[in-house]
Amino acid sequence: MTRDGTTMTVAFGATALGVSSVSLLAPVLPELAVRYGVSVDLMAYFQTAVMLPGIVTGVLAARLARARGRRLALALCLLMFGAAGVALALVTTFPAAVLLRVLQGIGGGGLVALSFQIARSVSPRWRVRAIGYNAAVVSTMMVVLPLIGSTLGGYSTAAPFAFYGLALPAALVVWRVLPAGGQGGQPPTASRTSRRGPPREVLGILVMTVLLNVLVFGWLLLLTPLLLDANGVDLTWRGWALAVQSALATLATFATGRWRTRGSFAVLAVAGWGAGAFFLVGAGVLPGSLAVAALVGAGVFYGILNPVLAARIGAVAEGAWFGWWQSCARTGQVLGPVVAAGLMAGLPITLVLVLGGAFSAVVAAVVLTRSVRPGNG
């Protein structure tokens, strides 16, 4: 295997494990609630516990990689993520499970940030494509992981935790195949730029990353099952609807790859936010099965936007902002369900969907306005 091939394989593997912390266990949360002797609504804390540390550890892992090398940083993250994940199979009390999820989140928070840094380190002609493929791994695993979790959960409530054990041999592989030392040639200006504060373009990308993940984790992942249930869709078909939603995101990522390679980031950003507005408003105003189809189709907007934001942030300061980018993603992932649930407490789901679409339309308009100003590409 070529050096670029090995590098991309490591990056994709780290991403696949990094995104498994939530999606893998989502189908078995009711069974885990019984295992821990708590009500199912408390399992929200179980899921949040693994996401919160990533708001901080994404940045810290990226800094450790710059100071000590990606090999050490990624191996440590994998070891902590895997050890805490496997240990979950040994505990049956809720406080112990939440504590282990926090520890798992400390390791997991750095995995995706480091994976994009590693994907960016391939030769320049493959760089944008590698970042796009890595983003496609995220949406692909969102299809696969719930199916793995539900299948393993059919054997035992503890069985899904075995998946996290893959991180332990992965750490050994990383230690063997990645070079030791620093990042190899990263100019010191990148870290100085990080200390001065983000350039305006970076700040815009980070804000859009938060907003994107608020809509994905609040509107798509939370409201989609609720809308399906309101339209009489049973549990089995709800799972397949979420799988199709994520599959559409993956297809959108691959379909727009040529545009990313050409550097058409502004066009794709407007198209992505515009797609979000179209599908979310459609889900709010269309009747019955058409509303369901629109909300499932909304996966397209994530598939367009996420790789665009990742590729663009990777082009600034030799990828020095990837840690902050992942931390912003985690922030949106934590805030999304809270915001959506808060709106649902006082508004009908159809209006909440329309508000999400209107918000997406506003962001599309802002991006379009800025992109057509003189001097902007």
Secondary structure, 3 states (H helix, E strand, C coil): CCHHHHHHHHHHHHHHHHCHHHHCCHHHHHHHHHHHCCCHHHHHHHHHHHHCCHHHHHHHHHHHHHHHCHHHHHHHHHHHHHHHHHHHHHCCCHHHHHHHHHHHHHHHHHHHHHHHHHHHCCCHHHHHHHHHHHHHHHHHHHHHHHHHHHHHHCCCCCHHHHHHHHHHHHHHHHHHHCCCCCCCCCCHHHHHHHHHCCCHHHHHHHHHHHHHHHHHHHHHHHHHHHHHHHCCCCHHHHHHHHHHHHHHHHHHHHHCHHHHHCCCHHHHHHHHHHHHHHHHHHHHHCCHHHHHHHHHHCHHHHHHHHHHHHHHHHCCHHHCCHHHHHHHHHHHHHHHHHHHHHHHCCCCHHHHHHHHHHHHHHHHHHHHHHHCCCCCC
